[in-house]
């Protein structure tokens, strides 16, 4: 949607468009890593802010990444036989 000349979207719309979890985006907004405006009970982010956010974090490992240490520990036990 447009507000004036600026393209804005809700956090849910940004999540769907950019493939980033809604909870992650809300956390980044609260940490002031992603600029947003609160409109009633809904955060709005600009397309420009999302593009910058995605570009700055491109290639960074997150917990959702298969090569994140947290996931390597979980998958390391996957080939072990079950106890019992």
N, C-alpha and C positions, 0 to 999 in steps of 0.2 A: 504494500500500500504506500501511497505517497502522502507525506505531510509537507505541504508547500512544495519545494523542489527536491526534497530528500526522500529517498526510498527507505522505509522502515519496515520492520517485521517483529512479530512477537518472538519470545524465546523458543516457543514450541515450533514456530515456522522456521526459525534459524536452525534449530536442531534437525529438523527434517531435511532442509535444503543442504546443510553442510555435513550431515552425518556425524554430528557431535551430540553426545547425550545432553538432554535438557538440564539434568542435575549438574553436569560439568559447567555448562554455560552460566547457570545461576551462581555456582560457586565462584566462577571467575568474575562475575559482576560484583558479588559481595567483596571480593578481594581487590577490586578496582583494577583488574587486569583487562576487563572488557567494558567499555563505556556503554551505559544504557540509561534510559529515562523511565521513571516509574509513572505510568498513566493509570490512575485508579489502583487496581490490584495487579496490573500487568506491566512487566518490563518490556520496553521497546528498544531494539538495537537497530542501528543503521546498517545498510549493506556494506558501506565503506568500512565501518568499524569491524564487521565480521571478516571482510577480506583481509584487513590488516592483522586481525587476530589469527586467522588461519595461516597467513603467510609467515608471521613471526614464529609460529609454533610448528611449522612444517618440518617433519623429520624427527621431532622430539618424541621420545618414548613416553607413553602414558600407561596407566594400569591396564588399559584395554589392548595394548599392543602385545602381540604374541611373543615378542622378544623381551618384554618387561620381566625383571627378575622374579616378581611375584608369580607370574604365569609359568616360568621355567621350573620353579619349585613344585608347582601343582602338577605340571606335566611330567616331571621327573619320576613321580611316584605312579604314574599311569601304567608303566610297563611292569611294575612289580606285581607278583601274584597276591591275591587277596588272602588275608589271614583267616584261618578257620578251619 
